[in-house]
Amino acid sequence: MYNNYFILIRLFKELSASLKGTSLISVLSQEKDLFHLILGKELNSEENIVLEFSTVPNAPYLLKRKYFKPAGKTLHIFLEMNSLKD
């Protein structure tokens, strides 16, 4: 479970090096009990990191993915941040 303090600290230590200097680009979901956080420096970059969270009661998991292509038909975007250039 993710609400265990020690698991959350270990997760933070393992992911903090690869996520340093990135920003949250979008949060989206296309399946029940599953959502994706897309982190990176700019939108539509190949260097973006995708964190996939499953909240299925008996088998929750967290995966770090390099690539994720969402299906456009059943996509729900909760948050999308675009960088503004002066």
Secondary structure as the mmCIF struct_conf table of DSSP 4:
data_model
#
loop_
_struct_conf.conf_type_id
_struct_conf.id
_struct_conf.beg_label_comp_id
_struct_conf.beg_label_asym_id
_struct_conf.beg_label_seq_id
_struct_conf.end_label_comp_id
_struct_conf.end_label_asym_id
_struct_conf.end_label_seq_id
TURN_TY1_P TURN_TY1_P1 TYR A 2 ASN A 3
HELX_RH_AL_P HELX_RH_AL_P1 TYR A 5 LEU A 19
TURN_TY1_P TURN_TY1_P2 LYS A 20 GLY A 21
STRN STRN1 SER A 23 GLU A 31
TURN_TY1_P TURN_TY1_P3 LYS A 32 ASP A 33
STRN STRN2 LEU A 34 GLY A 40
BEND BEND1 LYS A 41 GLU A 42
TURN_TY1_P TURN_TY1_P4 LEU A 43 ASN A 44
TURN_TY1_P TURN_TY1_P5 GLU A 46 GLU A 47
STRN STRN3 ILE A 49 SER A 54
TURN_TY1_P TURN_TY1_P6 PRO A 57 ASN A 58
BEND BEND2 ALA A 59 ALA A 59
STRN STRN4 TYR A 61 ARG A 65
BEND BEND3 LYS A 66 LYS A 66
BEND BEND4 GLY A 72 GLY A 72
TURN_TY1_P TURN_TY1_P7 LYS A 73 THR A 74
STRN STRN5 HIS A 76 GLU A 80
#
